[in-house]
Amino acid sequence: MIRLLIPITIGAALGAAMGYFGQCSSGTCPLTSTWWRGAIYGSVMGLMFALSSHR
């Protein structure tokens, strides 16, 4: 369980940081329009990474 939570948490933190610091002015950029949307995308990417490298 921990092996899944760590990549999800790291991905969410990186996605939230990207969404917070890389905001686009129009609000139409899917990853950087809001910090929470970036966190969701980051956590999904972290989960996919964890599942692909899980043995």
C-alpha distance matrix in Angstrom:
0.0 3.8 5.4 5.4 6.4 8.9 10.8 11.0 12.4 14.7 15.9 16.6 18.5 20.4 21.3 22.5 24.5 26.0 26.8 28.4 30.4 31.2 32.6 35.2 38.4 38.7 35.2 34.9 32.5 29.2 26.9 29.0 30.8 28.5 25.7 23.4 24.0 23.1 19.9 19.0 20.1 18.2 14.8 15.6 16.7 13.6 11.5 14.3 14.3 10.7 11.4 14.7 13.9 11.1 12.9
3.8 0.0 3.8 5.3 5.0 6.1 8.9 9.8 10.4 12.2 14.2 15.1 16.3 18.3 19.7 20.8 22.4 24.2 25.3 26.6 28.3 29.5 31.1 34.0 37.2 37.8 34.5 34.4 31.8 28.8 26.1 27.9 29.9 27.5 24.4 22.6 23.5 22.1 18.8 18.7 19.7 17.2 14.2 15.7 16.3 12.8 11.7 14.7 13.9 10.4 12.3 15.3 13.8 11.7 13.8
5.4 3.8 0.0 3.8 5.8 5.9 7.2 9.1 10.6 11.6 13.0 14.8 16.3 17.5 18.9 20.6 22.1 23.3 24.8 26.4 27.9 28.6 30.5 33.1 36.5 37.1 33.9 33.5 30.6 27.7 25.0 27.0 29.3 27.4 24.5 22.8 23.2 21.5 18.6 18.3 18.6 16.1 13.4 14.4 14.2 10.7 9.7 12.1 10.7 7.2 9.2 11.8 10.0 8.1 10.6
5.4 5.3 3.8 0.0 3.8 5.7 6.0 6.4 8.8 10.4 11.0 12.4 14.6 15.9 16.6 18.4 20.3 21.4 22.4 24.3 26.1 26.6 28.1 30.6 33.9 34.2 30.9 30.4 27.8 24.6 22.1 24.4 26.5 24.6 21.9 19.9 20.0 18.7 15.8 15.0 15.4 13.4 10.3 11.0 11.5 8.3 6.6 9.5 9.2 5.9 7.6 10.8 10.3 8.7 11.8
6.4 5.0 5.8 3.8 0.0 3.8 5.7 5.1 6.0 8.5 9.8 10.4 12.1 14.2 15.1 16.2 18.2 19.7 20.6 22.1 24.0 25.0 26.4 29.2 32.4 32.9 29.5 29.4 26.9 23.9 21.3 23.1 24.9 22.6 19.6 17.7 18.5 17.2 13.9 13.7 14.9 12.5 9.4 11.2 12.2 8.8 8.1 11.6 11.4 8.8 11.0 14.1 13.6 12.3 15.4
8.9 6.1 5.9 5.7 3.8 0.0 3.9 5.5 5.2 6.2 8.5 9.9 10.6 12.3 14.1 15.3 16.6 18.3 19.8 21.0 22.5 23.6 25.5 28.4 31.7 32.6 29.4 29.5 26.7 24.0 20.9 22.4 24.8 22.6 19.4 18.1 19.0 17.0 13.9 14.6 15.2 12.2 9.9 12.3 12.2 8.4 9.1 12.2 10.9 8.7 11.9 14.2 13.0 12.5 15.7
10.8 8.9 7.2 6.0 5.7 3.9 0.0 3.8 5.4 5.1 5.9 8.4 9.8 10.4 11.8 13.9 15.2 16.2 17.8 19.6 20.9 21.4 23.4 26.0 29.5 30.2 27.2 26.9 23.9 21.2 18.2 20.0 22.6 20.9 18.0 16.9 17.1 14.8 12.3 12.7 12.5 9.4 7.6 9.4 8.6 4.8 6.4 9.0 7.4 6.1 9.6 11.4 10.7 11.2 14.8
11.0 9.8 9.1 6.4 5.1 5.5 3.8 0.0 3.8 5.5 5.1 6.0 8.6 9.9 10.3 12.0 14.1 15.1 16.1 17.9 19.8 20.3 21.8 24.4 27.7 28.1 24.8 24.6 22.0 19.0 16.3 18.2 20.3 18.3 15.5 13.8 14.1 12.5 9.5 9.4 10.0 7.4 4.5 7.0 7.6 4.5 5.3 8.8 8.8 7.9 10.5 12.9 13.1 13.2 16.9
12.4 10.4 10.6 8.8 6.0 5.2 5.4 3.8 0.0 3.8 5.4 5.1 6.1 8.6 9.8 10.4 12.2 14.1 15.1 16.2 18.1 19.3 20.9 23.9 27.0 27.9 24.7 25.0 22.4 19.8 16.8 17.9 20.0 17.6 14.3 13.0 14.2 12.4 9.0 10.3 11.5 8.5 6.5 9.9 10.5 7.6 9.1 12.4 12.0 11.1 14.0 16.3 16.1 16.1 19.7
14.7 12.2 11.6 10.4 8.5 6.2 5.1 5.5 3.8 0.0 3.8 5.4 5.1 6.2 8.5 9.9 10.6 12.2 14.1 15.3 16.4 17.5 19.6 22.6 26.0 27.1 24.2 24.5 21.5 19.3 15.9 16.9 19.5 17.6 14.3 13.9 14.8 12.1 9.5 11.4 11.6 7.9 7.5 10.7 9.9 7.0 9.9 12.4 11.0 10.9 14.4 15.8 15.3 16.1 19.7
15.9 14.2 13.0 11.0 9.8 8.5 5.9 5.1 5.4 3.8 0.0 3.8 5.5 5.2 5.9 8.4 9.8 10.4 12.0 14.0 15.3 15.7 17.5 20.2 23.6 24.4 21.5 21.4 18.3 15.9 12.6 14.2 16.9 15.3 12.5 12.0 12.0 9.2 7.2 8.6 8.0 4.3 4.7 7.5 6.5 4.8 8.1 10.1 9.4 10.3 13.2 14.4 14.8 16.0 19.8
16.6 15.1 14.8 12.4 10.4 9.9 8.4 6.0 5.1 5.4 3.8 0.0 3.8 5.5 5.1 6.0 8.5 9.7 10.3 11.9 14.1 14.8 16.0 18.9 22.1 22.8 19.6 20.0 17.4 14.9 11.8 12.9 14.9 12.7 9.7 8.7 9.5 7.3 4.2 6.3 7.3 4.6 4.3 8.0 8.6 7.5 9.8 12.4 12.5 13.0 15.6 17.4 18.0 18.8 22.5
18.5 16.3 16.3 14.6 12.1 10.6 9.8 8.6 6.1 5.1 5.5 3.8 0.0 3.8 5.5 5.1 6.1 8.6 9.8 10.4 12.1 13.6 15.3 18.6 21.7 23.1 20.2 21.0 18.3 16.5 13.1 13.2 15.5 13.1 9.6 9.8 11.3 8.7 6.3 9.5 10.4 7.4 8.0 11.6 11.5 10.1 12.9 15.4 14.8 15.3 18.3 19.8 19.8 20.8 24.5
20.4 18.3 17.5 15.9 14.2 12.3 10.4 9.9 8.6 6.2 5.2 5.5 3.8 0.0 3.8 5.5 5.1 6.1 8.5 9.8 10.5 11.4 13.7 16.7 20.1 21.6 19.0 19.6 16.4 15.0 11.2 11.5 14.5 13.0 9.9 11.0 11.5 8.1 7.2 10.3 9.7 6.5 8.7 11.6 10.4 9.7 13.2 14.8 13.8 15.2 18.2 19.0 19.1 20.8 24.4
21.3 19.7 18.9 16.6 15.1 14.1 11.8 10.3 9.8 8.5 5.9 5.1 5.5 3.8 0.0 3.8 5.4 5.0 6.1 8.5 10.0 10.0 11.6 14.3 17.7 18.7 15.9 16.2 13.2 11.4 7.8 8.5 11.2 9.9 7.3 8.1 7.9 4.3 4.4 7.3 6.5 4.4 7.4 9.8 9.2 9.7 12.7 14.1 14.1 15.8 18.2 19.1 20.0 21.6 25.4
22.5 20.8 20.6 18.4 16.2 15.3 13.9 12.0 10.4 9.9 8.4 6.0 5.1 5.5 3.8 0.0 3.8 5.4 5.0 6.0 8.5 9.6 10.6 13.8 16.7 18.0 15.1 16.3 13.8 12.4 9.1 8.6 10.5 8.1 4.6 6.0 7.4 4.9 4.3 8.0 8.8 7.5 9.4 12.3 12.5 12.6 15.3 17.2 17.3 18.5 21.1 22.4 23.1 24.3 28.1
24.5 22.4 22.1 20.3 18.2 16.6 15.2 14.1 12.2 10.6 9.8 8.5 6.1 5.1 5.4 3.8 0.0 3.8 5.4 5.1 5.9 7.9 9.9 13.4 16.3 18.3 16.0 17.4 14.7 14.1 10.6 9.2 11.7 9.9 6.8 9.4 10.7 7.7 7.9 11.6 11.7 9.8 12.2 15.0 14.5 14.4 17.5 19.2 18.6 20.1 23.0 23.8 24.1 25.8 29.5
26.0 24.2 23.3 21.4 19.7 18.3 16.2 15.1 14.1 12.2 10.4 9.7 8.6 6.1 5.0 5.4 3.8 0.0 3.8 5.5 5.4 5.3 7.8 10.8 14.2 15.9 13.8 14.7 11.6 11.4 7.8 6.4 9.6 9.1 7.2 10.0 9.9 6.6 8.4 11.5 10.5 9.2 12.5 14.5 13.5 14.3 17.5 18.4 18.1 20.1 22.7 23.1 23.8 25.8 29.6
26.8 25.3 24.8 22.4 20.6 19.8 17.8 16.1 15.1 14.1 12.0 10.3 9.8 8.5 6.1 5.0 5.4 3.8 0.0 3.8 5.8 5.4 5.8 8.9 11.9 13.3 10.7 12.0 9.6 9.2 6.2 4.0 6.3 5.4 4.1 7.3 7.2 4.9 7.5 10.2 9.9 9.8 12.7 14.6 14.4 15.6 18.3 19.4 19.8 21.7 23.9 24.7 25.8 27.5 31.3
28.4 26.6 26.4 24.3 22.1 21.0 19.6 17.9 16.2 15.3 14.0 11.9 10.4 9.8 8.5 6.0 5.1 5.5 3.8 0.0 3.8 5.8 6.0 9.7 12.1 14.2 12.0 14.2 12.3 12.6 9.9 7.1 8.3 6.5 4.8 8.5 9.8 8.1 9.6 12.8 13.2 12.7 15.2 17.6 17.5 18.2 21.0 22.5 22.5 24.2 26.7 27.6 28.4 29.9 33.7
30.4 28.3 27.9 26.1 24.0 22.5 20.9 19.8 18.1 16.4 15.3 14.1 12.1 10.5 10.0 8.5 5.9 5.4 5.8 3.8 0.0 3.8 5.8 9.3 11.8 14.6 13.2 15.3 13.0 14.0 11.2 8.1 10.1 9.6 8.4 12.1 12.8 10.6 12.4 15.6 15.3 14.4 17.3 19.6 18.9 19.5 22.7 23.8 23.4 25.4 28.1 28.5 29.1 31.0 34.8
31.2 29.5 28.6 26.6 25.0 23.6 21.4 20.3 19.3 17.5 15.7 14.8 13.6 11.4 10.0 9.6 7.9 5.3 5.4 5.8 3.8 0.0 3.8 6.4 9.6 12.0 10.9 12.4 9.8 11.3 8.8 5.7 8.2 9.1 9.0 12.5 12.2 9.9 12.6 15.3 14.2 13.9 17.3 18.9 17.9 19.3 22.4 23.0 22.8 25.2 27.5 27.7 28.6 30.8 34.5
32.6 31.1 30.5 28.1 26.4 25.5 23.4 21.8 20.9 19.6 17.5 16.0 15.3 13.7 11.6 10.6 9.9 7.8 5.8 6.0 5.8 3.8 0.0 3.8 6.5 8.8 7.5 9.7 8.1 10.0 8.6 4.9 5.5 6.9 8.2 11.6 11.1 10.0 13.1 15.2 14.7 15.2 18.3 19.7 19.4 21.0 23.7 24.4 24.7 27.0 29.1 29.5 30.8 32.8 36.5
35.2 34.0 33.1 30.6 29.2 28.4 26.0 24.4 23.9 22.6 20.2 18.9 18.6 16.7 14.3 13.8 13.4 10.8 8.9 9.7 9.3 6.4 3.8 0.0 3.8 5.7 5.7 7.5 6.4 9.5 9.4 6.3 6.0 9.0 11.3 14.2 12.9 12.2 15.7 17.3 16.3 17.3 20.6 21.4 21.0 23.1 25.7 25.9 26.5 29.1 30.9 31.0 32.5 34.7 38.4
38.4 37.2 36.5 33.9 32.4 31.7 29.5 27.7 27.0 26.0 23.6 22.1 21.7 20.1 17.7 16.7 16.3 14.2 11.9 12.1 11.8 9.6 6.5 3.8 0.0 3.8 5.7 8.3 8.8 12.1 12.7 9.6 8.1 10.8 13.5 16.3 15.4 15.3 18.6 20.1 19.4 20.8 23.8 24.6 24.5 26.6 29.1 29.4 30.1 32.6 34.4 34.6 36.2 38.3 42.0
38.7 37.8 37.1 34.2 32.9 32.6 30.2 28.1 27.9 27.1 24.4 22.8 23.1 21.6 18.7 18.0 18.3 15.9 13.3 14.2 14.6 12.0 8.8 5.7 3.8 0.0 3.8 5.5 7.5 10.8 12.4 10.3 8.0 11.2 14.5 16.6 15.0 15.7 19.1 19.9 19.1 21.1 23.9 24.3 24.4 26.9 29.0 29.1 30.2 32.8 34.1 34.4 36.4 38.4 42.1
35.2 34.5 33.9 30.9 29.5 29.4 27.2 24.8 24.7 24.2 21.5 19.6 20.2 19.0 15.9 15.1 16.0 13.8 10.7 12.0 13.2 10.9 7.5 5.7 5.7 3.8 0.0 3.8 5.7 8.0 9.7 7.8 4.7 7.8 11.4 13.0 11.4 12.4 15.7 16.3 15.9 18.0 20.6 21.0 21.5 23.9 25.7 26.1 27.4 29.8 31.1 31.7 33.7 35.4 39.1
34.9 34.4 33.5 30.4 29.4 29.5 26.9 24.6 25.0 24.5 21.4 20.0 21.0 19.6 16.2 16.3 17.4 14.7 12.0 14.2 15.3 12.4 9.7 7.5 8.3 5.5 3.8 0.0 3.8 6.0 8.9 8.4 6.2 9.7 13.1 14.2 11.6 12.6 16.2 16.1 15.0 17.5 20.2 19.9 20.2 23.1 24.7 24.6 26.1 28.8 29.7 30.0 32.3 34.2 37.8
32.5 31.8 30.6 27.8 26.9 26.7 23.9 22.0 22.4 21.5 18.3 17.4 18.3 16.4 13.2 13.8 14.7 11.6 9.6 12.3 13.0 9.8 8.1 6.4 8.8 7.5 5.7 3.8 0.0 3.8 5.7 5.6 5.3 8.9 11.5 13.0 10.2 10.2 13.9 14.1 12.5 14.6 17.7 17.4 17.3 20.1 22.1 21.8 23.0 25.8 26.9 27.0 29.1 31.2 34.8
29.2 28.8 27.7 24.6 23.9 24.0 21.2 19.0 19.8 19.3 15.9 14.9 16.5 15.0 11.4 12.4 14.1 11.4 9.2 12.6 14.0 11.3 10.0 9.5 12.1 10.8 8.0 6.0 3.8 0.0 3.8 5.9 5.9 8.4 10.5 11.0 7.6 7.9 11.4 10.9 9.2 11.9 14.6 14.0 14.2 17.2 18.8 18.6 20.2 22.8 23.7 24.0 26.3 28.1 31.8
26.9 26.1 25.0 22.1 21.3 20.9 18.2 16.3 16.8 15.9 12.6 11.8 13.1 11.2 7.8 9.1 10.6 7.8 6.2 9.9 11.2 8.8 8.6 9.4 12.7 12.4 9.7 8.9 5.7 3.8 0.0 3.8 6.0 7.4 8.3 9.3 6.4 5.0 8.7 9.1 7.1 8.9 12.1 12.2 12.0 14.6 16.7 16.8 17.8 20.4 21.8 22.1 24.0 25.9 29.6
29.0 27.9 27.0 24.4 23.1 22.4 20.0 18.2 17.9 16.9 14.2 12.9 13.2 11.5 8.5 8.6 9.2 6.4 4.0 7.1 8.1 5.7 4.9 6.3 9.6 10.3 7.8 8.4 5.6 5.9 3.8 0.0 3.8 5.5 6.8 9.1 7.4 6.1 9.7 11.2 10.1 11.1 14.3 15.2 14.9 17.0 19.4 19.9 20.6 23.0 24.8 25.2 26.8 28.7 32.5
30.8 29.9 29.3 26.5 24.9 24.8 22.6 20.3 20.0 19.5 16.9 14.9 15.5 14.5 11.2 10.5 11.7 9.6 6.3 8.3 10.1 8.2 5.5 6.0 8.1 8.0 4.7 6.2 5.3 5.9 6.0 3.8 0.0 3.8 7.0 8.9 7.3 7.8 11.1 12.1 11.8 13.5 16.2 16.9 17.4 19.5 21.5 22.2 23.3 25.5 27.1 27.8 29.6 31.2 35.0
28.5 27.5 27.4 24.6 22.6 22.6 20.9 18.3 17.6 17.6 15.3 12.7 13.1 13.0 9.9 8.1 9.9 9.1 5.4 6.5 9.6 9.1 6.9 9.0 10.8 11.2 7.8 9.7 8.9 8.4 7.4 5.5 3.8 0.0 3.8 5.6 5.5 6.5 8.8 10.3 11.1 12.4 14.5 15.9 16.9 18.4 20.3 21.6 22.8 24.5 26.2 27.4 28.9 30.2 34.0
25.7 24.4 24.5 21.9 19.6 19.4 18.0 15.5 14.3 14.3 12.5 9.7 9.6 9.9 7.3 4.6 6.8 7.2 4.1 4.8 8.4 9.0 8.2 11.3 13.5 14.5 11.4 13.1 11.5 10.5 8.3 6.8 7.0 3.8 0.0 3.8 5.5 5.2 6.2 8.8 10.1 10.4 12.2 14.4 15.3 16.1 18.3 20.0 20.7 22.1 24.2 25.6 26.8 27.9 31.7
23.4 22.6 22.8 19.9 17.7 18.1 16.9 13.8 13.0 13.9 12.0 8.7 9.8 11.0 8.1 6.0 9.4 10.0 7.3 8.5 12.1 12.5 11.6 14.2 16.3 16.6 13.0 14.2 13.0 11.0 9.3 9.1 8.9 5.6 3.8 0.0 3.8 5.3 4.8 6.2 8.7 9.6 10.4 12.4 14.1 14.9 16.4 18.4 19.7 20.7 22.4 24.2 25.6 26.4 30.1
24.0 23.5 23.2 20.0 18.5 19.0 17.1 14.1 14.2 14.8 12.0 9.5 11.3 11.5 7.9 7.4 10.7 9.9 7.2 9.8 12.8 12.2 11.1 12.9 15.4 15.0 11.4 11.6 10.2 7.6 6.4 7.4 7.3 5.5 5.5 3.8 0.0 3.8 5.3 5.1 6.3 8.5 9.9 10.8 12.4 14.1 15.4 16.7 18.4 19.9 21.3 22.7 24.5 25.6 29.3
23.1 22.1 21.5 18.7 17.2 17.0 14.8 12.5 12.4 12.1 9.2 7.3 8.7 8.1 4.3 4.9 7.7 6.6 4.9 8.1 10.6 9.9 10.0 12.2 15.3 15.7 12.4 12.6 10.2 7.9 5.0 6.1 7.8 6.5 5.2 5.3 3.8 0.0 3.8 5.4 5.2 5.9 8.5 9.9 10.4 12.0 14.1 15.3 16.2 18.0 19.9 20.9 22.4 23.8 27.6
19.9 18.8 18.6 15.8 13.9 13.9 12.3 9.5 9.0 9.5 7.2 4.2 6.3 7.2 4.4 4.3 7.9 8.4 7.5 9.6 12.4 12.6 13.1 15.7 18.6 19.1 15.7 16.2 13.9 11.4 8.7 9.7 11.1 8.8 6.2 4.8 5.3 3.8 0.0 3.8 5.5 5.0 6.0 8.6 9.8 10.2 12.1 14.1 15.0 16.1 18.1 19.7 20.9 21.9 25.6
19.0 18.7 18.3 15.0 13.7 14.6 12.7 9.4 10.3 11.4 8.6 6.3 9.5 10.3 7.3 8.0 11.6 11.5 10.2 12.8 15.6 15.3 15.2 17.3 20.1 19.9 16.3 16.1 14.1 10.9 9.1 11.2 12.1 10.3 8.8 6.2 5.1 5.4 3.8 0.0 3.8 5.4 5.2 6.3 8.6 9.8 10.6 12.4 14.2 15.3 16.6 18.4 20.1 20.8 24.5
20.1 19.7 18.6 15.4 14.9 15.2 12.5 10.0 11.5 11.6 8.0 7.3 10.4 9.7 6.5 8.8 11.7 10.5 9.9 13.2 15.3 14.2 14.7 16.3 19.4 19.1 15.9 15.0 12.5 9.2 7.1 10.1 11.8 11.1 10.1 8.7 6.3 5.2 5.5 3.8 0.0 3.8 5.5 5.2 6.2 8.6 9.9 10.6 12.3 14.2 15.4 16.5 18.5 19.8 23.5
18.2 17.2 16.1 13.4 12.5 12.2 9.4 7.4 8.5 7.9 4.3 4.6 7.4 6.5 4.4 7.5 9.8 9.2 9.8 12.7 14.4 13.9 15.2 17.3 20.8 21.1 18.0 17.5 14.6 11.9 8.9 11.1 13.5 12.4 10.4 9.6 8.5 5.9 5.0 5.4 3.8 0.0 3.8 5.4 5.1 6.1 8.6 9.8 10.4 12.1 14.2 15.2 16.5 17.9 21.7
14.8 14.2 13.4 10.3 9.4 9.9 7.6 4.5 6.5 7.5 4.7 4.3 8.0 8.7 7.4 9.4 12.2 12.5 12.7 15.2 17.3 17.3 18.3 20.6 23.8 23.9 20.6 20.2 17.7 14.6 12.1 14.3 16.2 14.5 12.2 10.4 9.9 8.5 6.0 5.2 5.5 3.8 0.0 3.8 5.4 4.9 6.1 8.6 9.7 10.3 12.2 14.1 15.3 16.0 19.7
15.6 15.7 14.4 11.0 11.2 12.3 9.4 7.0 9.9 10.7 7.5 8.0 11.6 11.6 9.8 12.3 15.0 14.5 14.6 17.6 19.6 18.9 19.7 21.4 24.6 24.3 21.0 19.9 17.4 14.0 12.2 15.2 16.9 15.9 14.4 12.4 10.8 9.9 8.6 6.3 5.2 5.4 3.8 0.0 3.8 5.4 5.0 6.2 8.6 9.8 10.5 12.2 14.3 15.1 18.7
16.7 16.3 14.2 11.5 12.2 12.2 8.6 7.6 10.5 9.9 6.5 8.6 11.5 10.4 9.2 12.5 14.5 13.5 14.4 17.5 18.9 17.9 19.4 21.0 24.5 24.4 21.5 20.2 17.3 14.2 12.0 14.9 17.4 16.9 15.3 14.1 12.4 10.4 9.8 8.6 6.2 5.1 5.4 3.8 0.0 3.8 5.4 5.1 6.1 8.6 9.9 10.5 12.4 14.0 17.7
13.6 12.8 10.7 8.3 8.8 8.4 4.8 4.5 7.6 7.0 4.8 7.5 10.1 9.7 9.7 12.6 14.4 14.3 15.6 18.2 19.5 19.3 21.0 23.1 26.6 26.9 23.9 23.1 20.1 17.2 14.6 17.0 19.5 18.4 16.1 14.9 14.1 12.0 10.2 9.8 8.6 6.1 4.9 5.4 3.8 0.0 3.8 5.4 5.0 6.1 8.6 9.9 10.7 11.9 15.7
11.5 11.7 9.7 6.6 8.1 9.1 6.4 5.3 9.1 9.9 8.1 9.8 12.9 13.2 12.7 15.3 17.5 17.5 18.3 21.0 22.7 22.4 23.7 25.7 29.1 29.0 25.7 24.7 22.1 18.8 16.7 19.4 21.5 20.3 18.3 16.4 15.4 14.1 12.1 10.6 9.9 8.6 6.1 5.0 5.4 3.8 0.0 3.8 5.4 5.0 6.1 8.5 10.0 10.2 13.9
14.3 14.7 12.1 9.5 11.6 12.2 9.0 8.8 12.4 12.4 10.1 12.4 15.4 14.8 14.1 17.2 19.2 18.4 19.4 22.5 23.8 23.0 24.4 25.9 29.4 29.1 26.1 24.6 21.8 18.6 16.8 19.9 22.2 21.6 20.0 18.4 16.7 15.3 14.1 12.4 10.6 9.8 8.6 6.2 5.1 5.4 3.8 0.0 3.8 5.4 5.2 6.0 8.6 9.8 13.3
14.3 13.9 10.7 9.2 11.4 10.9 7.4 8.8 12.0 11.0 9.4 12.5 14.8 13.8 14.1 17.3 18.6 18.1 19.8 22.5 23.4 22.8 24.7 26.5 30.1 30.2 27.4 26.1 23.0 20.2 17.8 20.6 23.3 22.8 20.7 19.7 18.4 16.2 15.0 14.2 12.3 10.4 9.7 8.6 6.1 5.0 5.4 3.8 0.0 3.8 5.5 5.2 6.3 8.4 12.0
10.7 10.4 7.2 5.9 8.8 8.7 6.1 7.9 11.1 10.9 10.3 13.0 15.3 15.2 15.8 18.5 20.1 20.1 21.7 24.2 25.4 25.2 27.0 29.1 32.6 32.8 29.8 28.8 25.8 22.8 20.4 23.0 25.5 24.5 22.1 20.7 19.9 18.0 16.1 15.3 14.2 12.1 10.3 9.8 8.6 6.1 5.0 5.4 3.8 0.0 3.8 5.5 5.4 5.8 9.6
11.4 12.3 9.2 7.6 11.0 11.9 9.6 10.5 14.0 14.4 13.2 15.6 18.3 18.2 18.2 21.1 23.0 22.7 23.9 26.7 28.1 27.5 29.1 30.9 34.4 34.1 31.1 29.7 26.9 23.7 21.8 24.8 27.1 26.2 24.2 22.4 21.3 19.9 18.1 16.6 15.4 14.2 12.2 10.5 9.9 8.6 6.1 5.2 5.5 3.8 0.0 3.8 5.5 5.0 8.3
14.7 15.3 11.8 10.8 14.1 14.2 11.4 12.9 16.3 15.8 14.4 17.4 19.8 19.0 19.1 22.4 23.8 23.1 24.7 27.6 28.5 27.7 29.5 31.0 34.6 34.4 31.7 30.0 27.0 24.0 22.1 25.2 27.8 27.4 25.6 24.2 22.7 20.9 19.7 18.4 16.5 15.2 14.1 12.2 10.5 9.9 8.5 6.0 5.2 5.5 3.8 0.0 3.8 5.6 8.3
13.9 13.8 10.0 10.3 13.6 13.0 10.7 13.1 16.1 15.3 14.8 18.0 19.8 19.1 20.0 23.1 24.1 23.8 25.8 28.4 29.1 28.6 30.8 32.5 36.2 36.4 33.7 32.3 29.1 26.3 24.0 26.8 29.6 28.9 26.8 25.6 24.5 22.4 20.9 20.1 18.5 16.5 15.3 14.3 12.4 10.7 10.0 8.6 6.3 5.4 5.5 3.8 0.0 3.8 6.4
11.1 11.7 8.1 8.7 12.3 12.5 11.2 13.2 16.1 16.1 16.0 18.8 20.8 20.8 21.6 24.3 25.8 25.8 27.5 29.9 31.0 30.8 32.8 34.7 38.3 38.4 35.4 34.2 31.2 28.1 25.9 28.7 31.2 30.2 27.9 26.4 25.6 23.8 21.9 20.8 19.8 17.9 16.0 15.1 14.0 11.9 10.2 9.8 8.4 5.8 5.0 5.6 3.8 0.0 3.8
12.9 13.8 10.6 11.8 15.4 15.7 14.8 16.9 19.7 19.7 19.8 22.5 24.5 24.4 25.4 28.1 29.5 29.6 31.3 33.7 34.8 34.5 36.5 38.4 42.0 42.1 39.1 37.8 34.8 31.8 29.6 32.5 35.0 34.0 31.7 30.1 29.3 27.6 25.6 24.5 23.5 21.7 19.7 18.7 17.7 15.7 13.9 13.3 12.0 9.6 8.3 8.3 6.4 3.8 0.0
